[in-house]
Amino acid sequence: MAEKLVVIGGNAGGMSAASQARKRRGRDDLEIVVFERGHFTSYSSCGIPYWVGDVVDGPDELVTRRPEVFRAEYAMDVRLRHEVTAVDLGARRVTARDVDTGEVTHEPFDQLVYAPGASPIRPDWAVGDLAGVFGQQTLDDGADLRDWLAGEPAPRTAVVVGGGYIGVEMAEALVRRDLQVTMVEKLPQPMSTVDPDMGALVREAMCGMGIDVRTGVAVEALAGKHGRVSAVVTDAGRLPADVVILGLGVRANSALARAAGIPVGPTGGVVTDRRMRAGDGVWAAGDCVETLNRVSGRPVYVPLGTHANKQGRVAGINIGGGYATFPGVVGTAVTKVCDLEVGRTGLLERDAEAAGFDFVTATVRSTNRAGYFPGAAGMTVKMIAERRTGRLLGAQVVGRAEAAKRIDALAIALWNEMTVEEMSGLDLGYAPPYAPVWDPVLIAARKTADAVQR
Ligand SMILES: Cc1cc2nc3c(=O)[nH]c(=O)nc-3n(C[C@H](O)[C@H](O)[C@H](O)COP(=O)(O)OP(=O)(O)OC[C@H]3O[C@@H](n4cnc5c(N)ncnc54)[C@H](O)[C@@H]3O)c2cc1C
C-alpha cells in the first residue's frame, strides 16, 4: 500500500518538498495531500511589493505552479482554502477546516511536511477591527492590499510601521502608487538588517523619494473613522493614514507544531536536524523553522524564500529515499530602495558583539564602475573581521547599479572562512563598465586587513 505524505502549507517550503518527493516516488508508492489555507500554490511573496507598486503584473504572473498543475502533472491532492488546525502525532493525523464552509475533516499521514510559513508581527495596538491595516506574507495579503488601494474612497496617505526590508519595499511601492508615505521606525535608522551607519544611506534614498522617515518614534495606537483606519498615534504625534502597513517582521507559525510536541527552539522556529527532520516521519521547512548561522554557530531565525526553497528540496529528497542536508546560512540578503541597492552577509556589528567576537571594521567609499565611465556612481562597502585571525565575519554593500550582487562574492568568501588579507588578493573581474581597477570589495578587504594588523 502507498505511504501517505501530508503537507501543511502550499508555498516555497511545502511544495518544494512535495515536488522533490514526487520526483523520486511515483503515485503508487506515495500519496500526497497538500493543505493550503489560501487561494494559491507556489507563488512569489518576494514579488508582492513590485506587484503592489505596479512594476510587475499579478497575481498569475507571480505563481510558479498552479494547483491544477500539481494535481494533473504531479498527482497531488491539493486542497486550497483548507487550514490545518491540529496535528496529532500519536494518532498520525491532521485536522483541517474548510475555510469557506467550516467543514472539519481528518487526514491520516505516514510522513508529514510542516511548512505553514510565518505571520507578520501584529502588536496589541494593531489588533482590532479597523479596516485598512495590512501585514504582508502571502499572495492573498498582496491581493487584499491592492483591492484596498483601488477601493473608494481612494487612500491618499499611508503609514508603514517598521523599517525592515519588507517595510522599505512596501513604502517604495506605495510611493509608486502616488500615496503620501510616512515610515515610522523605533530604531535610529531604517533597514535594521544593516548597521545604522549603512541604514543612514538607505534613509537618505528614502527621503529622496519623498518618503517621510520618522525614526526614534514608537506607535501607541491606531485611530479610525467609520470602521476604517484614519491615523496612527505615535509618541511624537498623530499621522494621517488611509492605509497602514505592518513591517515589524514576522514570527514563525510554530504554534501547531508546539501543541503537537514538535520541538520549537528559542528563536520561535521549529527545530530540525540537517536533513530537515523534526521528528519521526515529520519534516519542516521554510519560514517556520530555525536554522544554523555558520558564522556565529548559533541557531537563528532567517525567514527568506531562498532558504525555504532549499530546505523544502532537502526534506523532499529525504522523503523520497535520497540523502540531502541543509548546511545552514551565513545571513546573505539583498534589496533595493529606488535605485539604491543594499546587500549584507554574515554578522552585523551587534551580532558579532553578541556572539562574543573581538572584531575590527572598515568602511570604504568607491564607485561601481571606473570613475570616468558613464553611469559611475558611489558605492559603500563595510567589512567586519575578527581582530585576532583576520577572518571575515560580515560585510555590507550600499550603492547604485551592481552593488547588491557584489555581496555574493563576499558571501562565498565568508562561507569559506577566508581572511580579509586573503580576500584583498582575490582575482575579481575588472573592466571599466563593471568596476574601478581596484574593485570596492578589494579596497575594503585591504583596509580591513590594515585594521586587523594595527
Ligand atoms: C513582501 C515580501 C517580500 C519578500 N522578499 C524576499 C526576497 O526578496 N528574498 C527572499 O529570499 N525572501 C523574501 N521574502 C520571504 C519569502 O517570501 C518567504 O521566506 C517564503 O515565502 C517562505 O516560504 P514558506 O513556504 O516557508 O512560507 P509561506 O510563503 O508563508 O507559505 C506558507 C503557506 O502556508 C499556508 N498556511 C499557513 N498556515 C496554514 C495552515 N495552518 N494550514 C494550511 N495552510 C497554511 C499559507 O497560506 C501560505 O501559503 C519576502 C516576503 C514578503 C512577504
PDBQT file of the ligand as one rigid body, heavy atoms in Angstrom, charges set to zero:
ROOT
HETATM    1  C1  LIG A 501       6.743  41.248   0.785  1.00  0.00    +0.000 C 
HETATM    2  C2  LIG A 501       7.764  40.157   0.885  1.00  0.00    +0.000 A 
HETATM    3  C3  LIG A 501       8.958  40.253   0.189  1.00  0.00    +0.000 A 
HETATM    4  C4  LIG A 501       9.900  39.233   0.294  1.00  0.00    +0.000 A 
HETATM    5  N1  LIG A 501      11.077  39.344  -0.407  1.00  0.00    +0.000 NA
HETATM    6  C5  LIG A 501      12.005  38.346  -0.315  1.00  0.00    +0.000 A 
HETATM    7  C6  LIG A 501      13.199  38.420  -1.073  1.00  0.00    +0.000 A 
HETATM    8  O1  LIG A 501      13.421  39.372  -1.820  1.00  0.00    +0.000 OA
HETATM    9  N2  LIG A 501      14.107  37.402  -0.950  1.00  0.00    +0.000 N 
HETATM   10  C7  LIG A 501      13.872  36.308  -0.133  1.00  0.00    +0.000 A 
HETATM   11  O2  LIG A 501      14.705  35.398  -0.068  1.00  0.00    +0.000 OA
HETATM   12  N3  LIG A 501      12.718  36.217   0.583  1.00  0.00    +0.000 NA
HETATM   13  C8  LIG A 501      11.787  37.198   0.515  1.00  0.00    +0.000 A 
HETATM   14  N4  LIG A 501      10.614  37.096   1.214  1.00  0.00    +0.000 N 
HETATM   15  C9  LIG A 501      10.412  35.949   2.111  1.00  0.00    +0.000 C 
HETATM   16  C10 LIG A 501       9.838  34.754   1.371  1.00  0.00    +0.000 C 
HETATM   17  O3  LIG A 501       8.705  35.117   0.661  1.00  0.00    +0.000 OA
HETATM   18  C11 LIG A 501       9.480  33.667   2.407  1.00  0.00    +0.000 C 
HETATM   19  O4  LIG A 501      10.663  33.341   3.078  1.00  0.00    +0.000 OA
HETATM   20  C12 LIG A 501       8.905  32.429   1.758  1.00  0.00    +0.000 C 
HETATM   21  O5  LIG A 501       7.694  32.717   1.128  1.00  0.00    +0.000 OA
HETATM   22  C13 LIG A 501       8.692  31.360   2.816  1.00  0.00    +0.000 C 
HETATM   23  O6  LIG A 501       8.093  30.254   2.249  1.00  0.00    +0.000 OA
HETATM   24  P1  LIG A 501       7.264  29.250   3.164  1.00  0.00    +0.000 P 
HETATM   25  O7  LIG A 501       6.703  28.224   2.256  1.00  0.00    +0.000 OA
HETATM   26  O8  LIG A 501       8.095  28.809   4.298  1.00  0.00    +0.000 OA
HETATM   27  O9  LIG A 501       6.136  30.134   3.831  1.00  0.00    +0.000 OA
HETATM   28  P2  LIG A 501       4.941  30.998   3.159  1.00  0.00    +0.000 P 
HETATM   29  O10 LIG A 501       5.382  31.632   1.916  1.00  0.00    +0.000 OA
HETATM   30  O11 LIG A 501       4.435  31.830   4.271  1.00  0.00    +0.000 OA
HETATM   31  O12 LIG A 501       3.905  29.873   2.819  1.00  0.00    +0.000 OA
HETATM   32  C14 LIG A 501       3.216  29.171   3.799  1.00  0.00    +0.000 C 
HETATM   33  C15 LIG A 501       1.857  28.825   3.255  1.00  0.00    +0.000 C 
HETATM   34  O13 LIG A 501       1.175  28.067   4.253  1.00  0.00    +0.000 OA
HETATM   35  C16 LIG A 501      -0.167  28.481   4.305  1.00  0.00    +0.000 C 
HETATM   36  N5  LIG A 501      -0.615  28.165   5.663  1.00  0.00    +0.000 N 
HETATM   37  C17 LIG A 501      -0.279  28.789   6.812  1.00  0.00    +0.000 A 
HETATM   38  N6  LIG A 501      -0.836  28.165   7.856  1.00  0.00    +0.000 NA
HETATM   39  C18 LIG A 501      -1.540  27.147   7.350  1.00  0.00    +0.000 A 
HETATM   40  C19 LIG A 501      -2.342  26.128   7.936  1.00  0.00    +0.000 A 
HETATM   41  N7  LIG A 501      -2.495  26.049   9.268  1.00  0.00    +0.000 N 
HETATM   42  N8  LIG A 501      -2.950  25.231   7.129  1.00  0.00    +0.000 NA
HETATM   43  C20 LIG A 501      -2.781  25.296   5.775  1.00  0.00    +0.000 A 
HETATM   44  N9  LIG A 501      -2.037  26.241   5.171  1.00  0.00    +0.000 NA
HETATM   45  C21 LIG A 501      -1.410  27.140   5.956  1.00  0.00    +0.000 A 
HETATM   46  C22 LIG A 501      -0.147  29.943   3.976  1.00  0.00    +0.000 C 
HETATM   47  O14 LIG A 501      -1.379  30.352   3.412  1.00  0.00    +0.000 OA
HETATM   48  C23 LIG A 501       0.991  30.032   2.967  1.00  0.00    +0.000 C 
HETATM   49  O15 LIG A 501       0.542  29.975   1.629  1.00  0.00    +0.000 OA
HETATM   50  C24 LIG A 501       9.638  38.099   1.116  1.00  0.00    +0.000 A 
HETATM   51  C25 LIG A 501       8.432  38.004   1.805  1.00  0.00    +0.000 A 
HETATM   52  C26 LIG A 501       7.499  39.016   1.696  1.00  0.00    +0.000 A 
HETATM   53  C27 LIG A 501       6.199  38.886   2.447  1.00  0.00    +0.000 C 
ENDROOT
TORSDOF 0
